[in-house]
Amino acid sequence: MKFNKRTLALLLALPLVLPHATAGKIYKWVDENGKVHYSDKPPKDQKKTEQLALPEAKEETAKTKSVSAQQRIRNANKWLNNSREKRQQKQQEKARAEAAKKKQQRECQVMRNELTEYQHTNVIYDYDKSGKRFYYTDEQREQFIENLKSNIKQQCEP
């Protein structure tokens, strides 16, 4: 949930204003359509009006108000910082997951290209440790192709 600075300021100021707002009388009535209304002023044309009994708000000293307001601001800033950090962590995790997915897709494409190439060629060769070329037999070639298919199936197909 995102809050802009103005909304946050209003939320922080609400407890300061609320005791003064509830210090008055509250009236409740039901109109001719059956809708319940609440107001600080009694309606002019309603005969059945109920005055609600509200607890009296305790007046705070200016020093207490400022301390509690400062604490609320600190708490709000702490919450905002934590939310920001969590959002950044989620974005970083998402970016890492996307990078891993793209890497996996590239590797799978390379394996599929190799498979296509090996299936269409009659000879497969490699180099030994000394750099000398050696050729796979037909059985080795078929086994190599089957291993490549198995790797593709395991790593690339959901």
Sequence and secondary structure as in RCSB ss.txt:
>XXXX:A:sequence
MKFNKRTLALLLALPLVLPHATAGKIYKWVDENGKVHYSDKPPKDQKKTEQLALPEAKEETAKTKSVSAQQRIRN
ANKWLNNSREKRQQKQQEKARAEAAKKKQQRECQVMRNELTEYQHTNVIYDYDKSGKRFYYTDEQREQFIENLKS
NIKQQCEP
>XXXX:A:secstr
    HHHHHHHHHHHHHHHHHTTS EEEEE TTS EEEESS  SS S EEEE         HHHHHHHHHHHHHH
HHHHHHHHHHHHHHHHHHHHHHHHHHHHHHHHHHHHHHHHHHHHH S  EEE TTS EEE  HHHHHHHHHHHHH
HHHHHH  
